[in-house]
């Protein structure tokens, strides 16, 4: 009985770790997934700006992967995640504690 509870507990902790840390869905982060892949960094930044504008957020791009969104500092990160029909490019604006 205790083995089953331990196994379920380990599975729940592993899922939480995967969801929060590996996929970036942490409180304070802005996560975007785009259908297209961006080869050039500037094209990716422009897509992020369009998405933020469409969402009605006030933002400023400071350069060097740094954004100010709704008055809070964010750092631009990108990663590839598995999708239904192949890999997707995921963008994470990671909330920063200190201003740039």
C-alpha positions as semicolon CSV with decimal commas, in nm:
position;residue;x (nm);y (nm);z (nm)
1;X;0,000;0,000;0,000
2;X;0,277;0,242;0,093
3;X;0,465;0,150;-0,223
4;X;0,166;0,255;-0,432
5;X;0,135;0,588;-0,249
6;X;0,506;0,649;-0,291
7;X;0,488;0,572;-0,664
8;X;0,191;0,806;-0,712
9;X;0,368;1,078;-0,514
10;X;0,682;1,046;-0,725
11;X;0,474;1,063;-1,045
12;X;0,297;1,378;-0,927
13;X;0,625;1,548;-0,834
14;X;0,779;1,449;-1,170
15;X;0,478;1,589;-1,360
16;X;0,491;1,913;-1,161
17;X;0,865;1,948;-1,229
18;X;0,809;1,885;-1,602
19;X;0,520;2,131;-1,624
20;X;0,672;2,416;-1,420
21;X;1,043;2,401;-1,490
22;X;1,088;2,227;-1,824
23;X;0,791;2,379;-2,008
24;X;0,822;2,721;-1,846
25;X;0,469;2,746;-1,706
26;X;0,591;2,911;-1,389
27;X;0,404;3,192;-1,220
28;X;0,527;3,522;-1,359
29;X;0,626;3,388;-1,702
30;X;0,456;3,472;-2,031
31;X;0,449;3,164;-2,256
32;X;0,376;3,179;-2,630
33;X;0,375;2,897;-2,884
34;X;0,402;2,981;-3,252
35;X;0,305;2,754;-3,542
36;X;0,595;2,871;-3,756
37;X;0,965;2,842;-3,683
38;X;1,182;3,150;-3,676
39;X;1,535;3,115;-3,808
40;X;1,629;3,479;-3,761
41;X;1,619;3,630;-3,414
42;X;1,471;3,960;-3,537
43;X;1,175;3,782;-3,701
44;X;1,105;3,603;-3,373
45;X;1,121;3,930;-3,177
46;X;0,876;4,090;-3,423
47;X;0,635;3,798;-3,376
48;X;0,656;3,835;-2,997
49;X;0,585;4,208;-3,031
50;X;0,281;4,136;-3,250
51;X;0,149;3,880;-3,000
52;X;0,194;4,119;-2,707
53;X;0,022;4,397;-2,902
54;X;-0,268;4,165;-2,995
55;X;-0,302;4,071;-2,627
56;X;-0,332;4,440;-2,536
57;X;-0,015;4,454;-2,330
58;X;0,209;4,759;-2,300
59;X;0,566;4,661;-2,384
60;X;0,906;4,789;-2,480
61;X;1,192;4,591;-2,632
62;X;1,523;4,701;-2,483
63;X;1,743;4,483;-2,702
64;X;1,967;4,195;-2,598
65;X;1,659;3,972;-2,531
66;X;1,518;4,212;-2,269
67;X;1,156;4,327;-2,258
68;X;0,952;4,549;-2,028
69;X;0,592;4,422;-2,030
70;X;0,329;4,609;-1,830
71;X;0,607;4,774;-1,631
72;X;0,782;4,449;-1,533
73;X;1,117;4,320;-1,668
74;X;1,123;3,997;-1,871
75;X;1,400;3,799;-2,040
76;X;1,329;3,641;-2,381
77;X;1,397;3,266;-2,400
78;X;1,312;3,017;-2,671
79;X;1,295;2,640;-2,682
80;X;1,167;2,360;-2,898
81;X;0,887;2,144;-2,758
82;X;0,717;1,836;-2,904
83;X;0,392;1,900;-3,085
84;X;0,125;1,689;-3,254
85;X;0,275;1,718;-3,602
86;X;0,636;1,788;-3,519
87;X;0,841;2,019;-3,300
88;X;0,705;2,363;-3,209
89;X;0,898;2,672;-3,116
90;X;0,795;2,798;-2,775
91;X;0,876;3,146;-2,651
92;X;0,903;3,220;-2,282
93;X;0,928;3,569;-2,142
94;X;1,075;3,488;-1,804
95;X;0,990;3,734;-1,527
96;X;1,293;3,895;-1,362
97;X;1,308;4,020;-1,005
98;X;1,543;4,310;-1,075
99;X;1,499;4,577;-1,338
100;X;1,752;4,594;-1,619
